[in-house]
């Protein structure tokens, strides 16, 4: 185990530098757009372009990586992302910045895919879970580090964008100097949205809602904080707190979802988050203590929706590779990330800064009501039959990291079982009475 971690130290170092750089850039761009005269809707549209670029990159960047190799494609993506970050302070133009956000998002998808496929390619049966845990810690640490760096310079000055460029381009160094062999990236098969909905309507909509909530908060919260009078250093501390609170909340929520009815759990946490959003909308601008206390469950529980939704989908999978379901839900999450910044900006433009939390509370409330309704109209999966909860960061990640999901192990070890299930019983053999969830409607 130790040798595997040491061999991947360069990958984790590259991941830390890159996530810190892009996290810093997102907050800096959000604050600068908010104070430079653009309407809130325009700000949301520009910020949402990063998600659009990321989704496009996750769908098409694999072709470039396969054509020219891991290290060369990583270098190309890093060069473009570095250049795009340095163009920001040269020309302030909303349309140009929107294009730059698409470019950075596309390159981010390619860079993350290379790093994650490298990490997952070295995983074994014994190390898969540990590597996924290390990945989560590194990701959250890097994101929080990027937020703390926001206070190092003014958002309208060149030095802060130079720091972003340095972090992004330096992420190339550990990977370029590693002696380990680069694995070829796999093209992940995805279940279609209608297939995911048939498995679990609550899971599919939870994935979309999770993307909208996480992207809406992470892109617009700096704008909100700046609008209510926070200094740049205070914005930095607030965003870093939100990231660290999310990391702290993931594990206990996962444990709860494993020991109680999963739909009841997700409905309960959505209700709690709704109340937190209302508190932040009403009092947050006037009392920072309330804002911080409300942010922890609000953003933390939003980040829990994707892994819980993924668990609900897996609860109802009786056959097939769970990675295809994970990849499909990750795409649904990506669709949500494109919606969140724009929808949140619409609420902020109509209701003022507090509109962000009204939007977040509204999404949680609608999803909670939907899950409660599903709970009354369809039977639940027994707790004993639920799949294991696995914490997976969906923000700025690619299907490559899904290979570390321990639920993939059964398929990897006994794929013939799934092939037989797909093929059906042999001719002349009566199918055995099943104890699976095949006849139960998706949760």
Secondary structure, DSSP 8 states (H G I E B T S, - for coil): -HHHHHHTHHHHHHHHHHHHHHHHHHHHHHHHHHHTT--HHHHHHHHHHHHHHHHHHHHHHHHHHHHH-HHHHHHHHHHHHHHHHHHTTT---HHHHHHHHHHHHHHHHHHHHHHHHHHHHT--TTTHHHHHHHHHHHHHHHHHHHHHGGGGS-TTSHHHHHHHHHHHHHHHHHHHH--S------------HHHHHHH-HHHHHHHHHHHHHHHHHHHHHHHHHHHTT--HHHHHHHHHHHHHHHHHHHHHHHHHHHHS-HHHHHHHHHHHHHHHHHHHHHHTTT-HHHHHHHHHHHHHHHHHHHHHHHHHHHHT--SS-HHHHHHHHHHHHHHHHHHHHHHHHHHHHHH-TTHHHHHHHHHHHHHHHHHHHHHHHS----GGG---------TT--GGGGGG-GGGHHHHH-HHHHHHHHH-S-TT-------SSTTS---
